[in-house]
Amino acid sequence: MSDDEGISIYDEVEIEDMTFDEAMGVYQFPCPCGDKFQITLEDLLDEQDIAVCPSCSLMIRVIFDLDDLPKPPTSGTSGGQARHDNRPSAVSTTPPEEIVVSIQLDTGKSATTSGILENSIFATSPNQYEQQPLPW
């Protein structure tokens, strides 16, 4: 399905041997490094068949029939199909904001700079549902 000549494939795996995380929309299969190969349902629906391990360089080819895949969620407003990315993200999609940073050096000199912060990184505490800026 993929035009992937020149890449090294560790193994070929039937999709029936993989587990599907419905909340994340990801098929997974154990990797020898201890992590899991992953490929999204969206990638499979786009006829991509290479699952990658996020912890090492290994890749597998997923053997599947497009007609046997779960159907993606549909949108009632457009009549077409809408794909939803339910995977968590560590990067905020808030609008860019201007920031000013001033520092005082041990030598007594100071420096000030300003710029546009386009992507803030946020962490969410397990007990909170609000995004909080990371302390660094």
C-alpha positions in Angstrom: 0.0 0.0 0.0 2.8 2.4 0.8 5.5 3.4 -1.6 8.3 2.7 0.9 11.2 1.2 -1.1 14.5 1.8 0.6 13.2 1.7 4.2 13.9 -1.3 6.4 10.9 -3.2 7.7 11.4 -5.2 10.9 8.3 -7.5 10.4 4.9 -7.8 8.8 2.0 -8.0 11.2 -1.7 -8.8 10.6 -3.9 -6.1 12.0 -5.9 -8.8 13.8 -2.8 -9.3 16.0 -2.7 -5.7 17.0 -4.7 -4.0 19.8 -6.8 -1.0 19.1 -7.0 1.9 21.5 -10.4 3.4 20.7 -9.9 6.5 22.7 -6.7 7.4 20.9 -7.6 5.9 17.5 -4.3 4.0 17.5 -3.4 0.4 16.7 -0.5 -0.9 18.7 1.8 -4.0 18.7 4.6 -4.8 21.1 8.1 -3.8 20.0 11.3 -5.8 21.0 12.6 -2.6 22.7 9.7 -2.7 25.3 7.6 0.0 23.8 4.8 -0.4 21.2 4.6 0.1 17.4 1.8 2.5 16.7 -0.2 3.5 13.7 -3.4 5.7 13.7 -6.7 4.7 12.2 -6.5 7.8 10.2 -3.2 6.7 8.6 -4.7 3.3 7.8 -7.7 4.9 6.2 -5.3 7.0 4.1 -3.8 3.6 3.1 -0.5 4.0 5.0 0.7 0.7 6.3 3.9 1.4 8.2 3.7 1.4 12.0 6.6 3.0 13.9 7.9 2.6 17.4 8.3 6.0 19.2 11.3 4.7 21.2 13.5 3.1 18.6 14.0 3.0 14.8 12.1 -0.2 14.1 9.1 -0.2 11.8 6.6 -2.8 10.8 4.2 -3.2 7.9 0.6 -3.7 8.9 -1.4 -6.2 6.7 -5.0 -5.1 6.6 -8.1 -4.8 4.4 -9.4 -1.3 4.1 -13.0 -2.5 4.2 -12.5 -4.2 7.6 -11.3 -1.0 9.4 -13.7 0.8 11.9 -15.5 3.7 10.3 -14.3 7.2 11.5 -16.7 9.4 13.3 -19.0 11.5 11.0 -20.1 15.0 11.3 -23.8 15.8 11.2 -23.3 19.3 9.7 -21.4 18.6 6.6 -22.6 15.3 5.3 -18.9 14.3 4.8 -16.6 12.6 7.2 -14.8 14.4 9.9 -11.7 12.9 11.5 -11.1 13.8 15.2 -7.7 13.7 16.8 -8.4 12.5 20.3 -4.8 12.1 21.2 -3.6 14.3 24.0 -1.4 17.3 23.1 1.3 19.0 25.1 1.3 22.1 22.9 -1.4 24.7 23.4 -3.2 26.1 20.4 -3.8 29.4 22.0 -3.2 32.5 19.8 0.3 34.0 19.7 1.1 36.6 22.4 3.8 39.2 22.8 6.2 38.6 25.7 9.0 40.7 27.2 11.9 39.1 29.2 14.3 41.0 31.4 17.2 39.5 33.2 19.7 40.9 35.7 23.2 39.5 35.5 25.6 39.0 38.4 27.9 41.6 36.8 25.2 44.3 37.4 24.3 44.5 33.7 20.7 43.8 32.6 19.2 42.7 29.3 15.7 43.0 27.9 14.2 41.3 24.8 10.8 40.9 23.4 9.1 38.7 20.9 6.1 36.7 19.9 5.3 33.5 21.8 3.5 31.3 19.3 3.2 27.9 21.1 3.1 27.8 24.9 3.6 24.5 26.6 1.2 23.6 29.3 0.9 20.8 31.8 -2.3 19.6 33.4 -2.4 18.3 37.0 -4.4 15.1 37.5 -6.6 17.0 39.9 -7.1 20.1 37.8 -8.9 20.6 34.5 -7.3 23.9 33.7 -4.1 24.3 31.7 -1.2 25.7 33.8 2.1 27.0 32.4 5.1 24.9 33.1 7.4 26.5 35.7 10.4 26.6 33.3 
